[in-house]
Amino acid sequence: MSTYDQVVEILGSQLQRDPGEFTPDTNLEEEGVESLDVIEITYALEEAFHIEIPLNANDAGAVPMRTIGEIVALVDRLKAEQAGS
C-alpha cells in the first residue's frame, strides 16, 4: 500500500469520512479540520509509520500540514531520513 493510500485511510478513520473523498490537493483547513484533529492525526501517522512529526508551533523545524499531498511528502521524507540514520 502506498504512503498516500495509508495517509488517506488514517485521515478517513480519524475524521470519520470516506477516504475516497480525499485528493492530494484536499486542504485540511477548508475541510474543517481543527487543531485537536491535527494532533490526533499526527499521533496516528507517527504510530502507523514509526516516525516523529515536528508540530510545535514554537519550533522553527515544525512543518505545516495544509494538504494531503504535503502530509504524504512529509511522511515520505521522514521515513527516508529515518532509514538513512
CYANA upper distance limits for C-alpha pairs under 8 A (distance plus 0.5 A):
  1 MET  CA      5 ASP  CA      6.70
  1 MET  CA      6 GLN  CA      7.15
  2 SER  CA      6 GLN  CA      6.80
  3 THR  CA      7 VAL  CA      6.53
  3 THR  CA     72 VAL  CA      6.78
  3 THR  CA     75 VAL  CA      8.09
  3 THR  CA     76 ASP  CA      7.66
  4 TYR  CA      8 VAL  CA      6.72
  4 TYR  CA     69 GLY  CA      8.37
  4 TYR  CA     72 VAL  CA      6.23
  5 ASP  CA      9 GLU  CA      6.66
  6 GLN  CA     10 ILE  CA      6.74
  7 VAL  CA     11 LEU  CA      6.63
  7 VAL  CA     45 LEU  CA      7.83
  7 VAL  CA     68 ILE  CA      8.28
  7 VAL  CA     71 ILE  CA      8.24
  7 VAL  CA     72 VAL  CA      7.25
  8 VAL  CA     12 GLY  CA      6.34
  8 VAL  CA     19 PRO  CA      5.76
  8 VAL  CA     20 GLY  CA      8.42
  8 VAL  CA     22 PHE  CA      7.30
  8 VAL  CA     68 ILE  CA      8.20
  9 GLU  CA     13 SER  CA      6.64
  9 GLU  CA     19 PRO  CA      6.11
 10 ILE  CA     14 GLN  CA      6.54
 10 ILE  CA     41 ILE  CA      7.82
 10 ILE  CA     44 ALA  CA      7.46
 10 ILE  CA     45 LEU  CA      7.71
 11 LEU  CA     15 LEU  CA      6.32
 11 LEU  CA     16 GLN  CA      8.41
 11 LEU  CA     17 ARG  CA      8.21
 11 LEU  CA     19 PRO  CA      7.57
 11 LEU  CA     41 ILE  CA      7.16
 12 GLY  CA     16 GLN  CA      5.90
 12 GLY  CA     17 ARG  CA      5.07
 12 GLY  CA     18 ASP  CA      5.95
 12 GLY  CA     19 PRO  CA      5.22
 13 SER  CA     17 ARG  CA      7.13
 13 SER  CA     19 PRO  CA      8.49
 14 GLN  CA     37 ASP  CA      8.09
 14 GLN  CA     40 GLU  CA      7.82
 14 GLN  CA     41 ILE  CA      6.91
 15 LEU  CA     37 ASP  CA      8.07
 17 ARG  CA     21 GLU  CA      8.04
 18 ASP  CA     22 PHE  CA      8.41
 22 PHE  CA     26 THR  CA      6.39
 22 PHE  CA     68 ILE  CA      8.26
 23 THR  CA     68 ILE  CA      7.43
 23 THR  CA     69 GLY  CA      8.32
 24 PRO  CA     67 THR  CA      7.14
 24 PRO  CA     68 ILE  CA      5.36
 24 PRO  CA     69 GLY  CA      4.72
 24 PRO  CA     70 GLU  CA      8.35
 25 ASP  CA     67 THR  CA      6.21
 25 ASP  CA     68 ILE  CA      6.74
 25 ASP  CA     69 GLY  CA      6.59
 26 THR  CA     30 GLU  CA      8.46
 26 THR  CA     31 GLU  CA      8.12
 26 THR  CA     67 THR  CA      5.86
 26 THR  CA     68 ILE  CA      6.31
 26 THR  CA     69 GLY  CA      8.29
 27 ASN  CA     31 GLU  CA      6.80
 27 ASN  CA     66 ARG  CA      6.11
 27 ASN  CA     67 THR  CA      4.90
 27 ASN  CA     68 ILE  CA      7.37
 28 LEU  CA     32 GLY  CA      7.01
 28 LEU  CA     33 VAL  CA      5.84
 28 LEU  CA     65 MET  CA      8.41
 28 LEU  CA     66 ARG  CA      6.20
 28 LEU  CA     67 THR  CA      6.30
 28 LEU  CA     68 ILE  CA      7.91
 29 GLU  CA     33 VAL  CA      5.74
 29 GLU  CA     34 GLU  CA      7.59
 29 GLU  CA     66 ARG  CA      7.36
 33 VAL  CA     37 ASP  CA      6.42
 33 VAL  CA     38 VAL  CA      7.45
 34 GLU  CA     38 VAL  CA      6.88
 35 SER  CA     39 ILE  CA      6.86
 36 LEU  CA     40 GLU  CA      6.81
 37 ASP  CA     41 ILE  CA      6.50
 38 VAL  CA     42 THR  CA      6.43
 39 ILE  CA     43 TYR  CA      6.81
 40 GLU  CA     44 ALA  CA      6.73
 41 ILE  CA     45 LEU  CA      6.60
 42 THR  CA     46 GLU  CA      6.58
 42 THR  CA     53 ILE  CA      7.40
 43 TYR  CA     47 GLU  CA      6.62
 44 ALA  CA     48 ALA  CA      6.57
 45 LEU  CA     49 PHE  CA      6.43
 45 LEU  CA     50 HIS  CA      8.33
 45 LEU  CA     51 ILE  CA      8.19
 46 GLU  CA     50 HIS  CA      5.76
 46 GLU  CA     51 ILE  CA      5.31
 46 GLU  CA     52 GLU  CA      6.12
 46 GLU  CA     53 ILE  CA      7.19
 47 GLU  CA     51 ILE  CA      7.62
 49 PHE  CA     75 VAL  CA      8.14
 49 PHE  CA     79 LYS  CA      7.92
 51 ILE  CA     75 VAL  CA      8.25
 51 ILE  CA     78 LEU  CA      7.00
 51 ILE  CA     79 LYS  CA      7.08
 51 ILE  CA     82 GLN  CA      7.99
 52 GLU  CA     78 LEU  CA      8.13
 53 ILE  CA     62 ALA  CA      8.38
 53 ILE  CA     63 VAL  CA      8.39
 53 ILE  CA     78 LEU  CA      8.29
 54 PRO  CA     59 ASP  CA      8.21
 54 PRO  CA     61 GLY  CA      7.17
 54 PRO  CA     62 ALA  CA      5.18
 54 PRO  CA     63 VAL  CA      6.82
 55 LEU  CA     59 ASP  CA      8.01
 55 LEU  CA     62 ALA  CA      5.36
 55 LEU  CA     63 VAL  CA      6.76
 55 LEU  CA     64 PRO  CA      7.86
 56 ASN  CA     62 ALA  CA      6.34
 57 ALA  CA     62 ALA  CA      6.95
 58 ASN  CA     62 ALA  CA      8.32
 65 MET  CA     70 GLU  CA      6.44
 65 MET  CA     71 ILE  CA      6.12
 66 ARG  CA     70 GLU  CA      7.07
 66 ARG  CA     71 ILE  CA      8.10
 67 THR  CA     71 ILE  CA      6.94
 68 ILE  CA     72 VAL  CA      6.70
 69 GLY  CA     73 ALA  CA      6.67
 70 GLU  CA     74 LEU  CA      6.53
 71 ILE  CA     75 VAL  CA      6.62
 72 VAL  CA     76 ASP  CA      6.62
 73 ALA  CA     77 ARG  CA      6.59
 74 LEU  CA     78 LEU  CA      6.60
 75 VAL  CA     79 LYS  CA      6.52
 76 ASP  CA     80 ALA  CA      6.64
 77 ARG  CA     81 GLU  CA      6.63
 78 LEU  CA     82 GLN  CA      6.57
 79 LYS  CA     83 ALA  CA      6.63
 80 ALA  CA     84 GLY  CA      6.69
 81 GLU  CA     85 SER  CA      6.88
